[in-house]
Amino acid sequence: MGNRPCVEEAVGVLRDELAGARSPGGGLTARDAWLAYLRFGGRRFDTAPTPDADGLLFQYGTHTFTGTPKFTLALTRQFAVVDANGAHEHHLQVHCELRYEPTPALTRLGSFHSWFFHDADADVAPWADAMGGRLVALVDCVPGEVEVYAELV
C-alpha cells in the first residue's frame, strides 16, 4: 500500500505520539493522550484489504485486573492480520491504558465502549467528536499509571 508503515510498527508510532503530547511541566493528561491517539488513529497503516481490518476502540470502566480497582481509559487500535492466502490469521491490538483511582465521579461514569473502523469512505471525525465528549470528567486528570503495549489476539 505504498508508503504506509506495517502494522508491526504501530506501537512505536503510538509511543512517539504520546511522548510528544505531554503537557509542559506535567504528566500526560487524558486530553493529551486522546489527541495523540487521534493523530495515531488518523495515520493509515498497511492493512489487509478486508472489512474491519483497521479499527479504533474507545472504552472505559472500573476493573480489578491487577487486584486493586482502577478506573481505566483504554484507547486501542486493532489490525486484522491475514496469511499469504488472505485468510484471517489473528488480530494485533495496540493499547494505551490510562489508570486512575476510582473516585466517586469516575465510578458514576460506569463502563462504555465504542468501535470505529477505517472502512470504505468512513469519516472518523463524528466518532472522534462523540468520544471526546465522553472525556469531560477526565480531560485534565493525570493518570496514576500509563501503559502502552501490543498483543496478539
Stockholm file with secondary structure:
# STOCKHOLM 1.0

chainA/1-153         MGNRPCVEEAVGVLRDELAGARSPGGGLTARDAWLAYLRFGGRRFDTAPTPDADGLLFQYGTHTFTGTPKFTLALTRQFAVVDANGAHEHHLQVHCELRYEPTPALTRLGSFHSWFFHDADADVAPWADAMGGRLVALVDCVPGEVEVYAELV
#=GR chainA/1-153 SS CTTCCBGGGHHHHHHHHHHTTCCTTSCCCHHHHHHHHHHHHHSCCBCCSSTTSEEEEEEEEEECTTSSCEEEEEEEEEEEEECTTSCEEEEEEEEEEEEECCCHHHHHTCCEEEEEECCTTCCHHHHHHHHHHTTTTTTTCCCSEEEEEEEEC
#=GC SS_cons         CTTCCBGGGHHHHHHHHHHTTCCTTSCCCHHHHHHHHHHHHHSCCBCCSSTTSEEEEEEEEEECTTSSCEEEEEEEEEEEEECTTSCEEEEEEEEEEEEECCCHHHHHTCCEEEEEECCTTCCHHHHHHHHHHTTTTTTTCCCSEEEEEEEEC
//
